Amino acid sequence: MSMSKPPSSASAPAKLILCGEHAVVYGRPAIALPLAGVRANVQVDQGRPGSGITLRATNLHQEWKVDGASPDPLGELALATLHHLGIPPSDLVIMIDSAIPIAGGMGSGAAVATALVRALAAHIGCVLPAGEISALVYTCEQRYHGTPSGIDNTVIAHERPIWFERRMGSGQRRTVNHIEPVAIANPLTLVIGDTGVRSETRLPVGEVRQRWQADPTTYEALFDQVGSLVRQAREALAMGDHESLGPLLNENQRLLETMGVSSPELARLVQAARDAGASGAKLSGAGWGGVMLALADDDDITRRAIVGALKRAGAVQVLETQIESSVLV
Ligand code: PMV
């Protein structure tokens, strides 16, 4: 198929972990949500003959050529996608433009990667199934993060709320991801506050591992409590019962604090959101930095009060998002 086409573009959403982070690494469930309104965009255009593949991150003011011999993770993903599509590498300019905070727990890397795969497929007039996109992106995520649980690429490629659980497979030490769609009876209004503190996922993940190794009985019990509240959260979402959901999120924050993955900045934003009327608030993602989320009631006054309180409490960015209702089919 010829690649001489007009530019093609595609996008992918940010994600949030609603509840269950960290315990998910130890086999308990987590719920993740796509944020349809906060997206990474990728445009693919024909390059000059002989120019190879150029990647351009417009909002980072960076441009680089994909080195076929030792490509960077995104370049490698572009080559793997072309290979997957059955197309030889040609002259392409791939432009990335993302509104998702980097290293903030919102899945920016997986969203850029997903948009890139979608845009390359669109460039040859092809739509890849979500499962294939997710698998390509997971390989790229491994280059960035080592051993990601797979929750980011899954929720972003499928672009719907998911229940995610790692289960021991039949082979020794092998885990199998169990993924189910999550029903949301009533739209959820979330306000997201970014601490502006960038923290690598592997650091708090390592801290929890050390604590678990030192005191497995206590930590297994903590993870069980998280698992139990995640199950209750799924029920509450399915019933549209936001009154029950808020306290569950608060309980999740308390358990994450006990695990040692909150931070003074996160705790300040969480408290400010609750004081302003959020029925629940917690950190989201690995912790020690990144973002927190607050559950706001439907009324504009509370929502605006939470936004203002988060800004006053030091959030560098505040995003408002609505998670639409979704039924199981
Ligand atoms: O900060 P994020 O969005 O990469 O989330 C990490 C979630 C953890 O449960 C802490 C780790 C994982 O791999 O699931």
Residues whose N, C-alpha, C, O or C-beta is under 5 A from the ligand:
A	BS01	PMV	E21 H22 V24 G105 M106 T147 P148 S149 T201 G285 A286
